[in-house]
Amino acid sequence: MSTPRFTVEFGKNDPLPQDGRLDAAAFHRNHAAIAPVLGVFLRDRTGDVLEIGSGTGQHAVAFASKLPAIAWWPTDLDDNHLRSIKAWRAHARLANLRAPVRLDASEADWRLPALGLPSAFVAMFCANVIHISSWAVAEGLFAGASRHLAAVGTLFLYGPFKRDGRHNAASNAAFDESLRARDPAWGVRDTADLKKLGRANGLRLTELIEMPSNNAIMAFERINPA
C-alpha cells in the first residue's frame, strides 16, 4: 500500500522553528470547542486515549492538560509532525502526554503493542484527517477502532462532513470541490458512508455534534459492547 499523502504538511513550505514546534491556525480556531465535548466523556474516567494524525501536537497538549487522569498517545506519519509533537511535549512537560509514535492509519493491522502502545483505549480521537487522505485511511481508522477500543470506548471524528449526500454549507461544498480537484481520492466524507463503515466494523454512530465553522464531531461506540 502506498504511503498516504496529505493536503496539509505543517512546516513544508516555511522554515521550521528552532525548537521544532509548529503552529496550526486550525488549532486556534477549534480546540476550545472540541475540548468540552471530549471532557463530557473523559472527565471522570481514567485510561488511555489514542490520537490519530496528531499534526503539530497542539491538540495533544491542550487536551492532555485538561484531562490529567488520561494518558494521551499522539501519533502521526509525517517526520516534521512527529518532531513538532515531540517539541510541544518537551515544552509542555505534562506527565500524562506520551511520546509521539509513527503510525500509518491506513494499515489494516496497526500492531500497537509492537510500537510500544497499549492494546486498548477508552477513546480514540481524529481531527481533520479523513478528508485530506485516501479512503483507505478511514477504513484503517475504523478497523483500528474495532480492534483497539475498550468495550465502553468511543471514537471521536472531527471535521467537515456531508450529511446523507448533502453539504451543510456552501463553503464546505467549495472546500470539497477544491480537495477533489487536487486529488480525486480526497474529499469531504459523507456521514452515510461513515455510518456504513462503522457498522461493518461493529461500531454505531451515537452522536453527531454540530461545531463552529460548519464542522461536526461524530461519536461512534461499539454496537455490542462485551
Helices and strands as residue ranges (DSSP letters): H 25-42, E 47-52, H 58-66, E 70-76, H 79-92, E 101-102, G 112-115, E 121-127, G 130-132, H 135-148, E 149-159, E 161-162, H 170-182, E 189-190, H 191-200, E 203-210, G 212-214, E 216-222
